[in-house]
Amino acid sequence: MVISMHGQTVTDSTTHGGEPRRLLSVDDVGRTLGGITRRQVYRMLDSGELESVKLGRRRLVPADAVDALINRLRNSSKQPPRPAQPPSRPPAQPAPAPPPTQPPRRQHVARGAAA
């Protein structure tokens, strides 16, 4: 398949010589998964959600790993929805008790002092 981008003609990144590519670059994976960013692809690689191999300094993703991810996403979206549950809140804490009050102090008045 030939695509024209900005006046240049390039071949589709998922084929090579008419055969499907077996290893895809991070950019190719992002485009295959609907245009997600490189950062999102790397997060999936780091979390183990998406398998990859290293070839020299490049990190490549097997095409069948992308297919497996798509199938997992399809299957998880087919599960019946869970019943809605109200959000759980921690139990309300009672207000702290005020500090105990002390009776007012009396001022000492010296006896026998003339006023």
DRENNUNU-311736 format. One record per residue: residue in three letters; x, y, z of N, C-alpha, C, CB in turn. Coordinates in Angstrom, 2 decimals, decimal comma, m for minus. Glycine has a CB too. Layout:
N
NODE	gukol	n.c1	n.c2	n.c3	ca.c1	ca.c2	ca.c3	c.c1	c.c2	c.c3	cb.c1	cb.c2	cb.c3
NODE	ALA	X	Y	Z	X	Y	Z	X	Y	Z	X	Y	Z
...
// end
This chain:
115
NODE	gukol	n.c1	n.c2	n.c3	ca.c1	ca.c2	ca.c3	c.c1	c.c2	c.c3	cb.c1	cb.c2	cb.c3
NODE	MET	0,85	m1,17	0,00	0,00	0,00	0,00	0,89	1,23	0,00	m0,96	0,00	1,21
NODE	VAL	0,54	2,24	m0,78	1,34	3,45	m0,88	0,52	4,61	m0,32	1,76	3,72	m2,35
NODE	ILE	1,16	5,39	0,54	0,52	6,53	1,17	1,32	7,78	0,82	0,41	6,34	2,72
NODE	SER	0,64	8,83	0,48	1,32	10,09	0,18	1,24	11,00	1,40	0,70	10,77	m1,07
NODE	MET	2,40	11,35	1,93	2,44	12,23	3,09	3,31	13,43	2,77	2,98	11,47	4,35
NODE	HIS	2,74	14,61	2,84	3,48	15,85	2,62	4,25	15,82	1,31	4,44	16,11	3,79
NODE	GLY	3,63	15,31	0,28	4,26	15,27	m1,03	5,24	14,13	m1,22	4,96	16,54	m1,26
NODE	GLN	5,44	13,31	m0,20	6,36	12,18	m0,32	5,55	10,89	m0,42	7,34	12,12	0,88
NODE	THR	6,07	9,94	m1,14	5,41	8,65	m1,24	6,18	7,66	m0,38	5,33	8,16	m2,72
NODE	VAL	5,47	7,03	0,55	6,10	6,05	1,43	5,26	4,79	1,41	6,26	6,60	2,90
NODE	THR	5,88	3,68	1,76	5,11	2,44	1,84	4,53	2,30	3,23	6,00	1,21	1,49
NODE	ASP	3,47	1,55	3,34	2,83	1,30	4,62	3,85	0,62	5,55	1,55	0,42	4,45
NODE	SER	3,90	1,07	6,80	4,91	0,57	7,73	4,62	m0,85	8,22	5,02	1,49	8,92
NODE	THR	3,44	m1,37	7,95	3,13	m2,72	8,43	3,45	m3,79	7,40	1,68	m2,81	8,81
NODE	THR	3,94	m3,40	6,23	4,33	m4,40	5,24	5,75	m4,13	4,78	3,37	m4,40	4,03
NODE	HIS	6,41	m5,17	4,35	7,76	m5,04	3,82	7,85	m5,98	2,63	8,87	m5,36	4,92
NODE	GLY	7,92	m5,41	1,46	8,00	m6,25	0,26	6,74	m7,07	0,05	9,20	m7,17	0,35
NODE	GLY	5,59	m6,55	0,49	4,33	m7,27	0,31	4,01	m8,25	1,42	4,36	m7,98	m0,97
NODE	GLU	4,97	m8,51	2,32	4,72	m9,42	3,44	4,53	m8,60	4,71	5,88	m10,43	3,59
NODE	PRO	3,68	m9,08	5,60	3,52	m8,37	6,88	4,82	m8,38	7,67	2,38	m9,01	7,71
NODE	ARG	5,10	m7,26	8,32	6,30	m7,20	9,17	6,04	m7,94	10,46	6,71	m5,74	9,46
NODE	ARG	7,05	m8,64	10,94	6,90	m9,41	12,17	7,29	m8,62	13,40	7,73	m10,67	12,10
NODE	LEU	8,14	m7,62	13,24	8,54	m6,75	14,34	8,19	m5,32	13,99	10,07	m6,89	14,65
NODE	LEU	7,56	m4,64	14,92	7,12	m3,27	14,70	7,86	m2,32	15,62	5,60	m3,15	14,90
NODE	SER	8,14	m1,12	15,12	8,75	m0,10	15,96	7,70	0,45	16,92	9,36	1,05	15,10
NODE	VAL	8,15	1,18	17,92	7,24	1,78	18,89	6,28	2,72	18,17	8,02	2,53	19,99
NODE	ASP	6,78	3,49	17,21	5,91	4,39	16,44	4,86	3,62	15,66	6,75	5,26	15,49
NODE	ASP	5,28	2,50	15,03	4,33	1,67	14,27	3,23	1,13	15,18	5,06	0,51	13,56
NODE	VAL	3,62	0,70	16,38	2,65	0,18	17,33	1,65	1,27	17,71	3,36	m0,38	18,59
NODE	GLY	2,16	2,47	17,96	1,27	3,59	18,31	0,25	3,85	17,22	2,08	4,85	18,56
NODE	ARG	0,70	3,83	15,96	m0,23	4,04	14,85	m1,22	2,88	14,73	0,54	4,20	13,52
NODE	THR	m0,73	1,66	14,93	m1,59	0,48	14,83	m2,69	0,51	15,90	m0,76	m0,81	14,97
NODE	LEU	m2,35	1,02	17,07	m3,31	1,06	18,18	m4,11	2,36	18,19	m2,58	0,89	19,51
NODE	GLY	m4,32	2,93	17,05	m5,21	4,08	16,96	m4,55	5,43	17,16	m6,28	3,94	17,95
NODE	GLY	m3,24	5,48	17,00	m2,56	6,77	17,11	m2,18	7,15	18,53	m3,41	7,83	16,53
NODE	ILE	m1,96	6,16	19,40	m1,54	6,50	20,76	m0,09	6,97	20,72	m1,70	5,27	21,72
NODE	THR	0,33	7,67	21,75	1,66	8,27	21,78	2,74	7,24	22,09	1,71	9,39	22,79
NODE	ARG	3,97	7,61	21,77	5,12	6,76	22,09	5,17	6,51	23,59	6,43	7,41	21,61
NODE	ARG	4,87	7,54	24,36	4,92	7,43	25,81	3,93	6,37	26,31	4,62	8,78	26,46
NODE	GLN	2,72	6,36	25,72	1,74	5,36	26,11	2,21	3,95	25,74	0,39	5,65	25,45
NODE	VAL	2,84	3,81	24,58	3,36	2,50	24,18	4,45	2,06	25,16	3,93	2,55	22,73
NODE	TYR	5,37	2,97	25,52	6,43	2,61	26,46	5,86	2,25	27,83	7,43	3,75	26,60
NODE	ARG	4,79	2,91	28,26	4,16	2,55	29,54	3,63	1,12	29,49	3,01	3,53	29,88
NODE	MET	3,01	0,75	28,35	2,51	m0,63	28,22	3,67	m1,62	28,19	1,67	m0,77	26,94
NODE	LEU	4,78	m1,24	27,59	5,96	m2,12	27,57	6,52	m2,28	28,98	7,04	m1,57	26,62
NODE	ASP	6,63	m1,16	29,70	7,19	m1,19	31,06	6,32	m1,99	32,02	7,38	0,22	31,58
NODE	SER	5,00	m1,92	31,83	4,09	m2,63	32,74	3,97	m4,11	32,39	2,72	m1,99	32,70
NODE	GLY	4,50	m4,52	31,22	4,39	m5,91	30,81	3,10	m6,20	30,05	4,48	m6,80	32,01
NODE	GLU	2,29	m5,18	29,85	1,03	m5,35	29,12	1,29	m5,68	27,66	0,17	m4,08	29,22
NODE	LEU	2,45	m5,24	27,16	2,81	m5,46	25,76	4,23	m6,00	25,73	2,69	m4,14	24,93
NODE	GLU	4,42	m7,08	25,01	5,73	m7,76	24,91	6,63	m7,02	23,92	5,55	m9,24	24,48
NODE	SER	7,93	m7,05	24,17	8,88	m6,45	23,23	10,18	m7,22	23,23	9,13	m4,97	23,57
NODE	VAL	11,00	m6,95	22,22	12,34	m7,52	22,13	13,29	m6,37	21,83	12,42	m8,65	21,02
NODE	LYS	14,56	m6,57	22,20	15,58	m5,58	21,88	16,42	m6,13	20,75	16,46	m5,22	23,12
NODE	LEU	16,64	m5,30	19,77	17,50	m5,64	18,65	18,51	m4,52	18,55	16,69	m5,84	17,30
NODE	GLY	19,70	m4,77	19,07	20,68	m3,69	19,17	20,17	m2,68	20,19	20,92	m3,01	17,79
NODE	ARG	20,06	m1,42	19,78	19,56	m0,38	20,67	18,06	m0,14	20,50	20,31	0,91	20,44
NODE	ARG	17,45	m0,82	19,54	16,04	m0,60	19,26	15,16	m1,54	20,05	15,77	m0,76	17,78
NODE	ARG	14,03	m1,03	20,49	13,01	m1,86	21,13	11,92	m2,08	20,10	12,45	m1,19	22,46
NODE	LEU	11,67	m3,35	19,78	10,69	m3,70	18,77	9,61	m4,59	19,38	11,37	m4,41	17,57
NODE	VAL	8,43	m4,51	18,82	7,29	m5,26	19,35	6,86	m6,28	18,30	6,11	m4,31	19,72
NODE	PRO	6,80	m7,56	18,67	6,31	m8,56	17,72	4,87	m8,25	17,32	6,42	m9,98	18,32
NODE	ALA	4,57	m8,40	16,05	3,23	m8,11	15,55	2,19	m8,97	16,26	3,15	m8,33	14,04
NODE	ASP	2,54	m10,22	16,58	1,56	m11,07	17,26	1,29	m10,60	18,70	2,04	m12,51	17,26
NODE	ALA	2,25	m9,89	19,31	2,02	m9,32	20,65	0,99	m8,21	20,57	3,34	m8,79	21,26
NODE	VAL	1,03	m7,42	19,48	0,03	m6,37	19,28	m1,34	m7,01	19,07	0,41	m5,46	18,07
NODE	ASP	m1,39	m8,08	18,26	m2,65	m8,79	18,04	m3,20	m9,35	19,34	m2,45	m9,92	17,01
NODE	ALA	m2,32	m9,91	20,18	m2,75	m10,48	21,46	m3,32	m9,38	22,37	m1,57	m11,19	22,16
NODE	LEU	m2,67	m8,21	22,37	m3,16	m7,09	23,17	m4,55	m6,68	22,70	m2,19	m5,90	23,10
NODE	ILE	m4,72	m6,57	21,39	m6,02	m6,18	20,84	m7,09	m7,20	21,23	m5,94	m6,03	19,31
NODE	ASN	m6,76	m8,49	21,16	m7,72	m9,53	21,55	m8,07	m9,45	23,02	m7,15	m10,91	21,23
NODE	ARG	m7,06	m9,19	23,89	m7,34	m9,04	25,32	m8,26	m7,85	25,56	m6,04	m8,86	26,12
NODE	LEU	m8,01	m6,76	24,86	m8,87	m5,58	25,02	m10,29	m5,86	24,55	m8,28	m4,39	24,26
NODE	ARG	m10,40	m6,60	23,46	m11,74	m6,97	22,97	m12,47	m7,82	23,99	m11,63	m7,71	21,63
NODE	ASN	m11,78	m8,82	24,51	m12,42	m9,74	25,46	m12,81	m9,03	26,75	m11,49	m10,90	25,77
NODE	SER	m11,98	m8,11	27,22	m12,30	m7,41	28,46	m13,47	m6,48	28,27	m11,09	m6,64	28,97
NODE	SER	m13,68	m5,97	27,05	m14,81	m5,07	26,83	m16,10	m5,84	26,61	m14,53	m4,18	25,63
NODE	LYS	m16,02	m7,18	26,37	m17,21	m7,99	26,15	m17,79	m8,52	27,47	m16,89	m9,15	25,24
NODE	GLN	m17,06	m8,39	28,56	m17,55	m8,90	29,83	m18,75	m8,07	30,26	m16,45	m8,88	30,91
NODE	PRO	m19,74	m8,70	30,91	m20,91	m7,94	31,35	m20,49	m6,87	32,35	m21,96	m8,87	31,98
NODE	PRO	m21,17	m5,74	32,31	m20,80	m4,67	33,24	m21,09	m5,08	34,68	m21,55	m3,37	32,90
NODE	ARG	m20,25	m4,61	35,55	m20,44	m4,89	36,97	m21,55	m3,99	37,51	m19,12	m4,68	37,77
NODE	PRO	m22,29	m4,49	38,52	m23,30	m3,61	39,11	m22,63	m2,41	39,76	m24,17	m4,38	40,14
NODE	ALA	m23,29	m1,29	39,62	m22,72	m0,05	40,19	m22,75	m0,13	41,70	m23,49	1,21	39,69
NODE	GLN	m21,66	0,23	42,31	m21,59	0,27	43,76	m21,30	1,69	44,18	m20,50	m0,71	44,30
NODE	PRO	m21,92	2,12	45,26	m21,62	3,49	45,70	m20,15	3,58	46,11	m22,54	3,90	46,89
NODE	PRO	m19,56	4,73	45,92	m18,16	4,87	46,29	m17,99	4,66	47,79	m17,62	6,25	45,89
NODE	SER	m16,96	3,94	48,13	m16,73	3,67	49,55	m16,04	4,87	50,18	m15,88	2,38	49,75
NODE	ARG	m16,55	5,25	51,32	m15,96	6,36	52,07	m15,50	5,83	53,42	m16,97	7,54	52,25
NODE	PRO	m14,43	6,38	53,92	m14,01	5,94	55,26	m15,05	6,40	56,28	m12,59	6,50	55,62
NODE	PRO	m15,21	5,65	57,37	m16,20	6,07	58,38	m15,87	7,46	58,91	m16,26	5,05	59,54
NODE	ALA	m16,92	8,19	59,19	m16,73	9,56	59,69	m16,09	9,50	61,06	m18,09	10,34	59,74
NODE	GLN	m15,13	10,35	61,27	m14,46	10,44	62,55	m15,20	11,44	63,43	m12,97	10,86	62,37
NODE	PRO	m15,43	11,08	64,69	m16,10	12,05	65,57	m15,18	13,25	65,80	m16,49	11,40	66,93
NODE	ALA	m15,80	14,39	66,03	m15,02	15,60	66,28	m14,24	15,42	67,57	m15,94	16,86	66,36
NODE	PRO	m13,01	15,93	67,61	m12,23	15,77	68,84	m12,89	16,54	69,99	m10,78	16,26	68,63
NODE	ALA	m12,79	15,96	71,18	m13,37	16,61	72,37	m12,56	17,86	72,71	m13,40	15,63	73,58
NODE	PRO	m13,25	18,91	73,14	m12,50	20,13	73,50	m11,67	19,86	74,75	m13,47	21,32	73,75
NODE	PRO	m10,59	20,59	74,92	m9,76	20,36	76,11	m10,55	20,70	77,37	m8,45	21,21	76,05
NODE	PRO	m10,25	20,02	78,47	m11,00	20,31	79,70	m10,77	21,75	80,14	m10,60	19,33	80,84
NODE	THR	m11,83	22,35	80,64	m11,72	23,75	81,10	m11,33	23,75	82,56	m13,05	24,54	80,88
NODE	GLN	m10,56	24,72	82,95	m10,14	24,87	84,35	m10,88	26,08	84,93	m8,57	25,06	84,46
NODE	PRO	m11,22	26,00	86,21	m11,90	27,16	86,81	m10,97	28,36	86,79	m12,36	26,84	88,27
NODE	PRO	m11,53	29,55	86,70	m10,68	30,75	86,67	m9,88	30,86	87,97	m11,53	32,03	86,46
NODE	ARG	m8,68	31,35	87,86	m7,81	31,51	89,04	m8,18	32,79	89,77	m6,30	31,54	88,62
NODE	ARG	m8,10	32,70	91,08	m8,34	33,89	91,90	m7,02	34,59	92,11	m9,00	33,53	93,28
NODE	GLN	m7,10	35,87	92,09	m5,90	36,66	92,39	m5,70	36,69	93,88	m6,00	38,10	91,82
NODE	HIS	m4,47	36,59	94,30	m4,15	36,60	95,73	m4,10	38,05	96,20	m2,79	35,88	96,01
NODE	VAL	m4,86	38,31	97,21	m4,86	39,65	97,81	m4,21	39,54	99,18	m6,32	40,25	97,91
NODE	ALA	m3,21	40,34	99,40	m2,49	40,28	100,66	m3,41	40,78	101,77	m1,18	41,11	100,59
NODE	ARG	m3,43	40,07	102,91	m4,26	40,48	104,05	m3,60	41,60	104,82	m4,52	39,29	104,98
NODE	GLY	m4,45	42,36	105,30	m3,97	43,44	106,13	m3,42	44,60	105,35	m2,94	42,94	107,05
NODE	ALA	m3,49	44,51	104,07	m3,02	45,64	103,28	m4,11	46,65	103,20	m2,57	45,19	101,88
NODE	ALA	m3,76	47,88	103,37	m4,74	48,95	103,33	m5,02	49,27	101,88	m4,24	50,20	104,09
NODE	ALA	m6,29	49,48	101,70	m6,67	49,77	100,33	m6,87	51,22	100,10	m7,90	49,04	99,97
// end
